[in-house]
Amino acid sequence: MRLNKLSRHFPVSFFCVILWFAAVPARAEEGEGIAALLTGRIEHDSELKTRAIELRQAELSLSRTELENGFSVKLNTGTLFFFFDGARPFEFEAEPSISLELPAANNAELKVSSPLLMSGADGVTASNTALTLSADITGNARKKRTVELLQAERTVTEARRGMQKRALETEKEFYQALRDLYEQEAALHTKNETRWTEELEFAQVRVQGYDEGSATFRTARMELAKAEREALEAERLLRRNMAVFARNCGRENIDSLPGTVPAPSSGPPEDGGLLSLADFDRSRYTELESAEWQRYINTLSRQADGELGVRLEGGTTLNNTAFQNRAEGGVHSLNAGVSLSWRGFTLSGGFEFPLGAGNSVPALKLSLGLDSETLALAPLKKEENALAAQKELIGIENSVRDWDDLLAETDRNRSDLLWQRQERAEQFELYSELLADMRGWFEQGIVAESEYRRAEANRENARYNCLITDTDMILYQIGVYLYIIAE
């Protein structure tokens, strides 16, 4: 397929077509006109444009999620207090802080904060300058972060698959519309065959000498007029629908339908190039893969919600005024602690050790919390999770059964198409031979023109039936790919 026009006028569709060709193996050389019409159909597909926008949105969302869960630095000046008392020199207070967070490293965080006092007399003084390092040992924060990233990545994957699927659906819609036109073309030739038959019978009535006022003559004439009218109506309907088809492909009109359609070339040549669903591994079945993914990500989420959280922290405080009663002024101190969280319970504890002579008595810090609602909901949530897990298993089992049913159904359709293709090819060959004989007899004056035209209409009807079968084979092949995840 020629894509230079797409890349020049509509890069989004060009990208979609590239993805589609990456997902679908190459086919045999397409019939004249098919490539340009299909390219135009893809180029004017609004749903494909929407899918491209959704993919870009998913990519931006993934980038945002990665940034939110990556390394971050936070700076804060704290609240600034400015004093303008004329009785004392200018001064202000502030408590700036800086924190470094690295969720990927066990949700580690380094935080430094320091209350400052600046005055014209004493300059800058600081007390209770704290440096704290904390990190998770176990807990749900890391797993929740993993789930969030996996879900964002999955959104991009599904958006990309959505584009690939829409590219296939667009091609399917194109060939379905083309097939309908072939059917209308075949119906037109059937009407023409009836028309030429009625003309032949009317000529025979005239040759037999029936009076124009007789019932036989008038009936034959009305049947001929009816056949001519129906043939003209079928032709008008075909031309009108061809114009609609052309507009959907970005053309003003088309004079005739493509004379050939591409033959599938992904399967065995002896089977007309048709693939079988059995040629693909069951793990690539879209419904099954989706069901297994849902079970996997939901299991991670449930594990993250129910795990005991353990977080350690430690650090130092300079000029810690908490110990100023046991020493003149603040002293430096070291601290270490642990916090536990589980189903609404939170327990935090730690020690703070003063440094320096005469300050050997540490301070103990304890904190206990209880969320009664979370505690009461815990058994209900546990049962809900168990039921959800059972439902996910049922979904996987149903997808496996659906796969087996699809295998049987597609194999039947494949066999029917191969049989129909051979049967209609033989019919076309017979009608072609008959037309060749009729042409010779007509040129020799042995048969009437109406008989020759009837044979020609039958041959054209058979030709379009072959094109319908060829189109059905393409639609079958696209249908197989729609069931399968592109590699």
Buried (B, 14 or more C-beta within 10 A) or exposed (E): BEBEBBEEEBEBBBBBBBBBBEBBEEBEEBBEBBBBBBBBBBBBBEEBBBBBEBBEEBBEBBEEBEEEBEEEEEEEEBEEEEEEEEEEEEBEBBBBBEBBBBBBEBBBBBBBBBBBBBBEEEEEEEBBBBBBBBBBEBBBBBBBBBBBBBBBBBBBBBBBBBBBBBBBBBBBBBBBBBBBBBBBBBBBBBBBBBBBBBBBBBBEBEEEEBEEEEEEBBBBBEBBEEBBEBBEEBBEEBBEBBBEBBBBBBBEEBEEBBEBBBBBBBBEEEBBBBBBBEEBEBEEBBBBBBBBBBBEBBBBBBBBBBBEBBBBBBBBBBBBEBBEEBBEEBBBBBBBBBBBBBBBBBBBBBBBBBBEEEBEEBBEEEEEEEEEEBEEBBEEBBEEBEEBBEEBEEBBEEBBEBBEEBBEEBEEBBEEBBEBBEEBBEBBEEBBEBBEBBBEBBEEEEBBEBBBBBBBBBBBBBBBBBBBBBBBBBBBBBBBBEBBBBE
